[in-house]
């Protein structure tokens, strides 16, 4: 490809008067940015130059890390264990492998960060649903159960992500540490609601017979968690087996039976 000569000479060696003379509508980007060009260029061209978006958008480190975490989760949804490939994740995020290594020392750190985010989003969504509920133990428990059996928690694609994380749990200390940290928030929320519900059910009443000792909250939380997880897994594997509202009703019946003991 022939480059145009700086002097403006044509192919026949003659100097054209229009191209040889300085074009008043063309100026350096530095001068345009500084506003030092006056009189040259049409108003419409100046407006277009000012409105033109930048070629590249610079992201803050935290934004870039979050984008990589989101890309990792999306790869696990699409490809399962094969989505753990750094090249697959970099292609999904639209960045180079080197940029991933800049933000995360190794792949294990990236996967652990994705697991922490995935778990935190789950617990945060449940906490938000409980906070929006009416001010009664029964209403808060129902809000928790309904949030457990609706999107984004009730999602077949999410099952693929959990299967990968569960497979890594036994051999990855990072994943084990994240599980302990994030699971505490879930258990704290569930125990708190069960404690409220049991206290409400066992409040003194003249016509209510005297009850036995209150059930163990630790075991109650484990039991309800097992029921929730089992129903969630059953729905993800076979969505037509039951409706989410039926799963909520089953869990509520379990809690009511616990309160009657």
C-alpha positions as a Markdown table, in Angstrom:
| # | Residue | x | y | z |
|---|---|---|---|---|
| 1 | Unk | 0.0 | 0.0 | 0.0 |
| 2 | Unk | 1.5 | 3.4 | -1.1 |
| 3 | Unk | 1.8 | 5.9 | 1.7 |
| 4 | Unk | 1.0 | 9.5 | 0.9 |
| 5 | Unk | 4.0 | 11.8 | 0.8 |
| 6 | Unk | 4.1 | 14.4 | 3.5 |
| 7 | Unk | 4.7 | 17.3 | 1.0 |
| 8 | Unk | 1.5 | 16.5 | -0.8 |
| 9 | Unk | 3.1 | 15.7 | -4.2 |
| 10 | Unk | 1.1 | 13.6 | -6.6 |
| 11 | Unk | 2.2 | 10.5 | -8.4 |
| 12 | Unk | 3.4 | 12.7 | -11.4 |
| 13 | Unk | 5.6 | 14.8 | -9.1 |
| 14 | Unk | 3.6 | 17.9 | -9.3 |
| 15 | Unk | 2.5 | 19.7 | -6.2 |
| 16 | Unk | -1.3 | 20.1 | -6.1 |
| 17 | Unk | -2.4 | 23.5 | -4.9 |
| 18 | Unk | -5.2 | 22.1 | -2.8 |
| 19 | Unk | -3.4 | 19.2 | -1.2 |
| 20 | Unk | -0.1 | 21.1 | -0.9 |
| 21 | Unk | -1.7 | 24.0 | 1.0 |
| 22 | Unk | -2.6 | 23.4 | 4.6 |
| 23 | Unk | -6.1 | 22.1 | 4.9 |
| 24 | Unk | -7.8 | 24.4 | 7.5 |
| 25 | Unk | -10.3 | 21.6 | 8.4 |
| 26 | Unk | -7.6 | 19.2 | 9.5 |
| 27 | Unk | -5.7 | 19.7 | 12.8 |
| 28 | Unk | -3.8 | 17.7 | 15.3 |
| 29 | Unk | -5.8 | 15.9 | 18.0 |
| 30 | Unk | -3.7 | 17.7 | 20.7 |
| 31 | Unk | -4.7 | 21.1 | 19.3 |
| 32 | Unk | -8.3 | 20.0 | 19.1 |
| 33 | Unk | -8.3 | 18.8 | 22.7 |
| 34 | Unk | -6.8 | 22.0 | 23.9 |
| 35 | Unk | -9.3 | 24.1 | 22.0 |
| 36 | Unk | -6.5 | 26.0 | 20.3 |
| 37 | Unk | -7.9 | 25.8 | 16.8 |
| 38 | Unk | -10.3 | 28.6 | 15.8 |
| 39 | Unk | -12.0 | 29.4 | 12.6 |
| 40 | Unk | -11.1 | 26.0 | 11.0 |
| 41 | Unk | -13.6 | 23.2 | 10.5 |
| 42 | Unk | -17.3 | 23.2 | 10.2 |
| 43 | Unk | -19.5 | 23.3 | 13.4 |
| 44 | Unk | -21.0 | 19.9 | 12.6 |
| 45 | Unk | -17.6 | 18.3 | 12.2 |
| 46 | Unk | -16.4 | 19.8 | 15.5 |
| 47 | Unk | -19.5 | 18.5 | 17.3 |
| 48 | Unk | -19.0 | 15.0 | 15.8 |
| 49 | Unk | -15.4 | 15.0 | 17.0 |
| 50 | Unk | -16.5 | 16.0 | 20.5 |
| 51 | Unk | -19.2 | 13.4 | 20.6 |
| 52 | Unk | -17.0 | 10.5 | 19.4 |
| 53 | Unk | -16.7 | 7.9 | 22.2 |
| 54 | Unk | -13.2 | 6.7 | 23.3 |
| 55 | Unk | -11.9 | 3.6 | 21.5 |
| 56 | Unk | -11.1 | 1.9 | 24.8 |
| 57 | Unk | -12.8 | 2.1 | 28.2 |
| 58 | Unk | -10.5 | 1.8 | 31.1 |
| 59 | Unk | -11.8 | -0.2 | 34.0 |
| 60 | Unk | -10.9 | 0.0 | 37.7 |
| 61 | Unk | -9.0 | -3.1 | 39.1 |
| 62 | Unk | -12.1 | -4.1 | 41.2 |
| 63 | Unk | -14.4 | -3.8 | 38.1 |
| 64 | Unk | -12.0 | -5.9 | 36.1 |
| 65 | Unk | -11.8 | -8.6 | 38.8 |
| 66 | Unk | -15.6 | -8.7 | 39.0 |
| 67 | Unk | -15.8 | -9.0 | 35.2 |
| 68 | Unk | -13.5 | -12.0 | 35.4 |
| 69 | Unk | -15.5 | -13.6 | 38.2 |
| 70 | Unk | -18.7 | -13.2 | 36.2 |
| 71 | Unk | -17.1 | -14.7 | 33.2 |
| 72 | Unk | -15.9 | -17.7 | 35.2 |
| 73 | Unk | -19.4 | -18.4 | 36.5 |
| 74 | Unk | -20.9 | -18.0 | 33.0 |
| 75 | Unk | -18.3 | -20.5 | 31.7 |
| 76 | Unk | -19.2 | -23.0 | 34.4 |
| 77 | Unk | -22.9 | -22.7 | 33.6 |
| 78 | Unk | -22.2 | -23.3 | 29.9 |
| 79 | Unk | -19.5 | -25.9 | 30.0 |
| 80 | Unk | -19.4 | -27.4 | 33.5 |
| 81 | Unk | -15.9 | -28.7 | 34.4 |
| 82 | Unk | -14.5 | -27.8 | 31.0 |
| 83 | Unk | -15.3 | -24.2 | 31.8 |
| 84 | Unk | -12.4 | -24.2 | 34.3 |
| 85 | Unk | -10.0 | -23.6 | 31.5 |
| 86 | Unk | -8.2 | -20.2 | 31.8 |
| 87 | Unk | -8.4 | -19.9 | 28.0 |
| 88 | Unk | -12.1 | -20.5 | 28.0 |
| 89 | Unk | -12.6 | -17.9 | 30.7 |
| 90 | Unk | -10.4 | -15.3 | 29.0 |
| 91 | Unk | -12.3 | -15.8 | 25.8 |
| 92 | Unk | -15.6 | -15.3 | 27.6 |
| 93 | Unk | -14.3 | -12.2 | 29.3 |
| 94 | Unk | -12.8 | -10.9 | 26.1 |
| 95 | Unk | -9.3 | -10.4 | 27.7 |
| 96 | Unk | -5.9 | -12.0 | 27.4 |
| 97 | Unk | -4.7 | -14.8 | 29.6 |
| 98 | Unk | -2.0 | -12.4 | 30.9 |
| 99 | Unk | -4.6 | -10.0 | 32.2 |
| 100 | Unk | -6.2 | -12.8 | 34.3 |
| 101 | Unk | -2.8 | -13.6 | 35.7 |
| 102 | Unk | -2.3 | -10.0 | 36.6 |
| 103 | Unk | -5.5 | -9.9 | 38.8 |
| 104 | Unk | -5.3 | -13.5 | 40.2 |
| 105 | Unk | -2.1 | -15.3 | 41.1 |
| 106 | Unk | -3.4 | -18.6 | 39.8 |
| 107 | Unk | -6.5 | -20.4 | 38.6 |
| 108 | Unk | -7.4 | -21.7 | 42.0 |
| 109 | Unk | -7.6 | -18.1 | 43.4 |
| 110 | Unk | -10.0 | -17.2 | 40.6 |
| 111 | Unk | -12.2 | -20.2 | 41.1 |
| 112 | Unk | -12.3 | -19.5 | 44.9 |
| 113 | Unk | -13.2 | -15.9 | 44.3 |
| 114 | Unk | -16.0 | -17.0 | 41.9 |
| 115 | Unk | -17.3 | -19.5 | 44.6 |
| 116 | Unk | -17.3 | -16.8 | 47.2 |
| 117 | Unk | -19.2 | -14.4 | 45.0 |
| 118 | Unk | -21.7 | -17.1 | 43.9 |
| 119 | Unk | -22.4 | -18.1 | 47.6 |
| 120 | Unk | -22.5 | -14.5 | 48.7 |
| 121 | Unk | -25.1 | -13.7 | 46.1 |
| 122 | Unk | -27.3 | -16.6 | 47.2 |
| 123 | Unk | -27.1 | -15.6 | 50.9 |
| 124 | Unk | -27.5 | -11.9 | 50.1 |
| 125 | Unk | -30.6 | -12.5 | 48.0 |
| 126 | Unk | -32.2 | -14.6 | 50.9 |
| 127 | Unk | -31.4 | -11.9 | 53.4 |
| 128 | Unk | -32.9 | -9.2 | 51.2 |
| 129 | Unk | -36.1 | -11.2 | 50.8 |
| 130 | Unk | -36.4 | -11.7 | 54.6 |
| 131 | Unk | -35.8 | -8.0 | 55.2 |
| 132 | Unk | -38.6 | -7.0 | 52.8 |
| 133 | Unk | -41.1 | -9.4 | 54.5 |
| 134 | Unk | -43.8 | -8.3 | 56.9 |
| 135 | Unk | -42.8 | -8.0 | 60.6 |
| 136 | Unk | -43.7 | -11.4 | 61.9 |
| 137 | Unk | -41.7 | -14.7 | 62.3 |
| 138 | Unk | -44.1 | -16.6 | 60.0 |
| 139 | Unk | -43.9 | -14.0 | 57.2 |
| 140 | Unk | -40.1 | -13.9 | 57.4 |
| 141 | Unk | -39.8 | -17.7 | 57.2 |
| 142 | Unk | -42.2 | -17.8 | 54.2 |
| 143 | Unk | -40.2 | -15.1 | 52.4 |
| 144 | Unk | -37.1 | -17.1 | 53.0 |
| 145 | Unk | -38.6 | -20.3 | 51.6 |
| 146 | Unk | -40.2 | -18.5 | 48.6 |
| 147 | Unk | -36.8 | -16.9 | 47.7 |
| 148 | Unk | -35.2 | -20.3 | 47.9 |
| 149 | Unk | -37.5 | -21.7 | 45.3 |
| 150 | Unk | -37.5 | -18.9 | 42.7 |
| 151 | Unk | -34.9 | -17.5 | 40.3 |
| 152 | Unk | -32.0 | -16.9 | 40.4 |
| 153 | Unk | -31.7 | -19.7 | 43.0 |
| 154 | Unk | -34.1 | -22.1 | 41.2 |
| 155 | Unk | -32.1 | -22.4 | 38.0 |
| 156 | Unk | -30.9 | -25.5 | 36.1 |
| 157 | Unk | -27.8 | -23.7 | 34.9 |
| 158 | Unk | -26.9 | -22.9 | 38.5 |
| 159 | Unk | -26.8 | -26.6 | 39.2 |
| 160 | Unk | -23.9 | -27.0 | 36.7 |
| 161 | Unk | -21.9 | -24.4 | 38.7 |
| 162 | Unk | -22.6 | -26.1 | 42.1 |
| 163 | Unk | -21.6 | -29.5 | 40.7 |
| 164 | Unk | -18.2 | -28.1 | 39.8 |
| 165 | Unk | -17.7 | -26.4 | 43.1 |
| 166 | Unk | -18.8 | -29.5 | 45.1 |
| 167 | Unk | -16.3 | -31.6 | 43.0 |
| 168 | Unk | -13.5 | -29.2 | 44.0 |
| 169 | Unk | -14.4 | -29.1 | 47.7 |
| 170 | Unk | -12.7 | -32.3 | 48.8 |
| 171 | Unk | -9.3 | -31.4 | 47.3 |
| 172 | Unk | -9.2 | -27.6 | 47.5 |
| 173 | Unk | -8.5 | -25.9 | 50.8 |
| 174 | Unk | -9.4 | -22.6 | 49.3 |
| 175 | Unk | -12.9 | -23.8 | 48.4 |
| 176 | Unk | -13.2 | -25.3 | 51.9 |
| 177 | Unk | -12.3 | -22.0 | 53.5 |
| 178 | Unk | -14.8 | -20.1 | 51.3 |
| 179 | Unk | -17.5 | -22.7 | 52.2 |
| 180 | Unk | -16.9 | -22.2 | 55.9 |
| 181 | Unk | -16.9 | -18.4 | 55.7 |
| 182 | Unk | -20.0 | -18.1 | 53.5 |
| 183 | Unk | -22.0 | -20.9 | 55.1 |
| 184 | Unk | -21.9 | -19.2 | 58.4 |
| 185 | Unk | -24.1 | -16.3 | 57.1 |
| 186 | Unk | -26.6 | -18.8 | 55.8 |
| 187 | Unk | -26.8 | -20.8 | 59.0 |
| 188 | Unk | -27.0 | -17.7 | 61.1 |
| 189 | Unk | -30.0 | -16.5 | 59.0 |
| 190 | Unk | -31.8 | -19.8 | 59.2 |
| 191 | Unk | -31.2 | -20.4 | 62.9 |
| 192 | Unk | -32.4 | -16.9 | 63.7 |
| 193 | Unk | -35.7 | -17.4 | 61.8 |
| 194 | Unk | -36.2 | -20.9 | 63.4 |
| 195 | Unk | -35.6 | -19.4 | 66.9 |
| 196 | Unk | -38.2 | -16.7 | 66.3 |
| 197 | Unk | -40.7 | -19.2 | 65.0 |
| 198 | Unk | -40.2 | -21.5 | 67.9 |
| 199 | Unk | -40.4 | -18.7 | 70.4 |
| 200 | Unk | -43.7 | -17.5 | 68.9 |
| 201 | Unk | -45.1 | -21.0 | 68.9 |
| 202 | Unk | -44.1 | -21.6 | 72.5 |
| 203 | Unk | -45.3 | -18.3 | 74.0 |
| 204 | Unk | -47.3 | -18.7 | 77.2 |
| 205 | Unk | -51.1 | -19.2 | 76.6 |
| 206 | Unk | -53.8 | -20.2 | 79.1 |
| 207 | Unk | -55.4 | -22.8 | 76.8 |
| 208 | Unk | -52.1 | -24.1 | 75.4 |
| 209 | Unk | -50.7 | -27.3 | 77.1 |
| 210 | Unk | -47.3 | -27.2 | 78.6 |
| 211 | Unk | -44.7 | -28.1 | 76.0 |
| 212 | Unk | -41.5 | -30.1 | 76.3 |
| 213 | Unk | -38.0 | -28.7 | 75.9 |
| 214 | Unk | -37.4 | -26.7 | 72.8 |
| 215 | Unk | -35.8 | -28.6 | 69.9 |
| 216 | Unk | -32.1 | -28.3 | 69.3 |
| 217 | Unk | -31.6 | -25.3 | 66.9 |
| 218 | Unk | -28.5 | -26.7 | 65.4 |
| 219 | Unk | -30.1 | -30.0 | 64.5 |
| 220 | Unk | -33.3 | -28.1 | 63.3 |
| 221 | Unk | -31.2 | -25.9 | 61.0 |
| 222 | Unk | -29.4 | -29.0 | 59.6 |
| 223 | Unk | -32.8 | -30.8 | 59.0 |
| 224 | Unk | -34.4 | -27.8 | 57.2 |
| 225 | Unk | -31.3 | -27.2 | 55.1 |
| 226 | Unk | -31.3 | -30.9 | 54.1 |
| 227 | Unk | -35.0 | -30.6 | 53.1 |
| 228 | Unk | -34.3 | -27.4 | 51.1 |
| 229 | Unk | -31.3 | -28.7 | 49.3 |
| 230 | Unk | -33.0 | -32.0 | 48.5 |
| 231 | Unk | -36.1 | -30.3 | 47.0 |
| 232 | Unk | -33.9 | -27.8 | 45.1 |
| 233 | Unk | -31.8 | -30.6 | 43.6 |
| 234 | Unk | -34.8 | -32.6 | 42.7 |
| 235 | Unk | -36.4 | -29.7 | 40.9 |
| 236 | Unk | -33.2 | -28.9 | 39.0 |
| 237 | Unk | -32.9 | -32.5 | 37.8 |
| 238 | Unk | -36.6 | -32.8 | 37.0 |
| 239 | Unk | -38.5 | -29.5 | 36.9 |
| 240 | Unk | -41.8 | -31.1 | 36.1 |
| 241 | Unk | -41.8 | -33.3 | 39.2 |
| 242 | Unk | -43.4 | -30.5 | 41.4 |
| 243 | Unk | -44.1 | -26.8 | 41.4 |
| 244 | Unk | -42.0 | -24.4 | 43.5 |
| 245 | Unk | -45.1 | -23.5 | 45.5 |
| 246 | Unk | -45.4 | -27.2 | 46.5 |
| 247 | Unk | -41.8 | -27.1 | 47.7 |
| 248 | Unk | -42.6 | -24.1 | 49.9 |
| 249 | Unk | -45.6 | -25.8 | 51.3 |
| 250 | Unk | -43.6 | -28.9 | 52.2 |
| 251 | Unk | -41.0 | -26.8 | 54.0 |
| 252 | Unk | -43.6 | -24.8 | 55.9 |
| 253 | Unk | -45.3 | -28.0 | 57.0 |
| 254 | Unk | -42.0 | -29.3 | 58.3 |
| 255 | Unk | -41.5 | -26.1 | 60.3 |
| 256 | Unk | -45.0 | -26.2 | 61.7 |
| 257 | Unk | -44.5 | -29.8 | 62.8 |
| 258 | Unk | -41.3 | -28.7 | 64.5 |
| 259 | Unk | -43.1 | -26.0 | 66.4 |
| 260 | Unk | -45.8 | -28.4 | 67.6 |
| 261 | Unk | -43.3 | -30.8 | 69.3 |
